[in-house]
Amino acid sequence: GVSSYSHPKNMSLTPRSHVSIFLLVILFTLSLTGTAPEESPLLEILRNHGLPAGLFPQSVKSFELDQMGRLEVHLERPCLAQYETTVFFDTVVRANLSFGQLKVFEGMSREELFLWLPVKDIIVTDQSSGLILIDIGFALKRLSFSRFEEPPICRSRQGLSFGMGGRKGKGWLNSFQIWGFSI
């Protein structure tokens, strides 16, 4: 049982291997920084108020929250997000934030039976139920809390049909009023 070991003739690194090692180091560094993206303060605020972090889409560019709970969220552009239902976000969403509830004043609508109706409230009464309630004024929609855990991708509304009312901002639905309020 004699074992033999032969030494490679040339152990020096070629310029090619320097480039390969350099690229591997860069890729490794990028993968480390990419694994822990910085979480938006808005996501943390929503979670601290008993709400899921994904109530607003990824296209949020800024927000303001005052001591009274008035929340104003600015998006890059008006867009549509898909949860278990389609939700339209305007460029600005104004709401009151309290524990377990987001009372929406403007900027968010949900499609219901081919109509776009303003979202009034988003409520989590019991986190253990796994449900989130979306109130459109005359009806409550119960959706899975898990659908709202991560901010969805928000797609441009351009070229998308909005049912019988036409595109958002055009058609008969935009001028429809109830008790002096446009919906």
C-alpha positions as CSV (number, residue, x, y, z in Angstrom):
1,G,0.0,0.0,0.0
2,V,2.1,2.8,-1.3
3,S,0.2,6.0,-2.1
4,S,1.7,8.4,-4.5
5,Y,1.0,12.1,-4.9
6,S,2.0,14.1,-8.0
7,H,2.4,17.8,-7.7
8,P,0.8,19.8,-10.5
9,K,3.4,21.4,-12.8
10,N,2.0,25.0,-12.8
11,M,0.1,26.2,-9.7
12,S,0.2,29.9,-10.7
13,L,-3.1,31.6,-11.5
14,T,-3.6,32.8,-15.0
15,P,-5.3,36.2,-15.7
16,R,-8.4,34.2,-16.7
17,S,-8.6,32.6,-13.2
18,H,-8.2,36.0,-11.6
19,V,-11.2,37.3,-13.5
20,S,-13.2,34.1,-12.5
21,I,-12.3,34.5,-8.8
22,F,-13.2,38.2,-8.9
23,L,-16.6,37.5,-10.5
24,L,-17.3,34.8,-7.9
25,V,-16.5,37.2,-5.1
26,I,-18.8,39.9,-6.6
27,L,-21.6,37.4,-7.1
28,F,-21.2,36.1,-3.6
29,T,-21.3,39.7,-2.2
30,L,-24.4,40.6,-4.3
31,S,-26.2,37.4,-3.1
32,L,-25.5,38.3,0.5
33,T,-26.8,41.9,0.1
34,G,-29.8,40.6,-2.0
35,T,-31.0,38.2,0.7
36,A,-31.9,40.8,3.2
37,P,-33.7,43.7,1.5
38,E,-34.5,46.6,3.7
39,E,-38.1,46.6,4.7
40,S,-40.2,49.7,4.1
41,P,-41.2,51.6,7.2
42,L,-44.8,51.5,5.9
43,L,-44.8,47.6,6.1
44,E,-43.6,47.7,9.6
45,I,-46.2,50.3,10.6
46,L,-49.0,48.3,9.1
47,R,-47.9,45.1,11.0
48,N,-47.6,47.1,14.2
49,H,-51.2,48.1,13.8
50,G,-52.4,44.5,13.4
51,L,-52.8,44.7,9.6
52,P,-51.0,42.7,6.9
53,A,-48.0,44.4,5.3
54,G,-49.3,43.9,1.8
55,L,-52.3,46.2,1.9
56,F,-50.4,48.6,-0.5
57,P,-48.6,47.6,-3.6
58,Q,-44.9,47.6,-4.3
59,S,-45.1,50.8,-6.2
60,V,-45.5,53.0,-3.0
61,K,-42.9,55.8,-3.4
62,S,-43.7,57.7,-0.1
63,F,-46.2,58.0,2.7
64,E,-47.0,60.4,5.6
65,L,-48.6,59.4,8.9
66,D,-49.4,62.0,11.5
67,Q,-50.1,61.5,15.3
68,M,-53.8,61.4,14.7
69,G,-53.5,58.3,12.5
70,R,-54.1,60.1,9.2
71,L,-52.2,58.2,6.5
72,E,-51.5,59.5,3.0
73,V,-49.8,57.0,0.7
74,H,-48.2,58.2,-2.6
75,L,-47.8,55.7,-5.5
76,E,-45.8,56.0,-8.6
77,R,-48.9,55.9,-10.8
78,P,-52.5,54.7,-10.7
79,C,-52.6,50.9,-10.9
80,L,-54.4,47.6,-10.4
81,A,-53.3,44.9,-7.8
82,Q,-54.6,41.4,-7.7
83,Y,-55.4,39.8,-4.3
84,E,-58.4,37.4,-4.3
85,T,-60.1,40.3,-6.0
86,T,-58.8,43.2,-8.1
87,V,-58.1,46.5,-6.4
88,F,-57.5,49.8,-8.0
89,F,-55.1,52.2,-6.4
90,D,-55.1,55.9,-7.4
91,T,-51.8,57.9,-7.2
92,V,-52.7,59.1,-3.6
93,V,-54.6,57.0,-1.0
94,R,-55.9,58.8,2.1
95,A,-57.0,56.9,5.1
96,N,-57.2,56.8,8.9
97,L,-55.0,54.1,10.5
98,S,-55.9,52.5,13.8
99,F,-55.2,49.1,15.3
100,G,-56.8,46.5,13.1
101,Q,-58.4,49.0,10.8
102,L,-57.7,51.2,7.8
103,K,-60.6,53.6,7.2
104,V,-60.2,54.7,3.5
105,F,-61.4,58.1,2.4
106,E,-60.1,58.1,-1.1
107,G,-57.9,56.4,-3.6
108,M,-58.8,52.7,-3.4
109,S,-61.6,50.9,-5.2
110,R,-62.5,47.2,-5.6
111,E,-64.2,45.5,-8.5
112,E,-67.6,44.0,-7.6
113,L,-70.0,42.6,-10.2
114,F,-68.4,44.6,-13.0
115,L,-68.5,47.9,-11.0
116,W,-65.7,49.7,-9.3
117,L,-66.8,50.6,-5.8
118,P,-64.8,52.7,-3.3
119,V,-63.2,50.7,-0.4
120,K,-64.5,52.2,2.8
121,D,-62.8,50.1,5.5
122,I,-60.2,47.3,5.7
123,I,-60.7,45.5,9.0
124,V,-58.9,42.7,10.9
125,T,-61.1,41.9,13.9
126,D,-59.3,38.7,14.9
127,Q,-55.9,37.8,13.5
128,S,-56.4,34.2,14.5
129,S,-59.4,33.9,12.2
130,G,-57.1,34.3,9.2
131,L,-59.6,36.7,7.6
132,I,-59.5,40.3,6.5
133,L,-62.7,42.2,5.8
134,I,-63.1,44.7,3.0
135,D,-66.1,47.0,3.4
136,I,-67.4,48.7,0.2
137,G,-70.3,50.4,2.0
138,F,-73.2,48.0,1.5
139,A,-71.3,44.7,1.5
140,L,-68.4,43.1,3.4
141,K,-66.0,40.8,1.5
142,R,-64.1,38.3,3.6
143,L,-60.6,37.5,2.2
144,S,-57.7,35.4,3.3
145,F,-55.3,37.4,5.5
146,S,-52.4,35.4,3.8
147,R,-53.2,37.1,0.5
148,F,-52.1,40.4,1.9
149,E,-48.9,39.4,3.7
150,E,-46.6,40.7,0.9
151,P,-47.1,43.8,-1.2
152,P,-48.4,42.8,-4.7
153,I,-47.1,44.0,-8.0
154,C,-49.3,46.8,-9.2
155,R,-50.0,46.8,-13.0
156,S,-50.7,49.8,-15.1
157,R,-54.4,50.4,-15.8
158,Q,-53.7,51.3,-19.4
159,G,-55.5,49.0,-21.8
160,L,-57.3,47.1,-19.1
161,S,-61.1,46.9,-19.3
162,F,-63.1,48.0,-16.3
163,G,-66.3,46.3,-17.1
164,M,-69.5,48.1,-18.0
165,G,-68.2,51.4,-16.7
166,G,-65.4,51.5,-19.2
167,R,-61.9,52.5,-18.1
168,K,-61.5,54.1,-14.7
169,G,-62.0,57.8,-15.1
170,K,-64.1,57.4,-18.3
171,G,-67.6,56.4,-19.0
172,W,-70.9,56.6,-17.1
173,L,-69.6,55.2,-13.7
174,N,-67.2,58.1,-13.2
175,S,-70.2,60.6,-13.2
176,F,-72.5,58.4,-11.1
177,Q,-73.5,60.0,-7.8
178,I,-75.2,58.9,-4.7
179,W,-76.3,61.6,-2.2
180,G,-74.0,64.1,-3.8
181,F,-70.9,61.8,-3.6
182,S,-69.3,60.6,-6.7
183,I,-68.3,56.9,-6.8
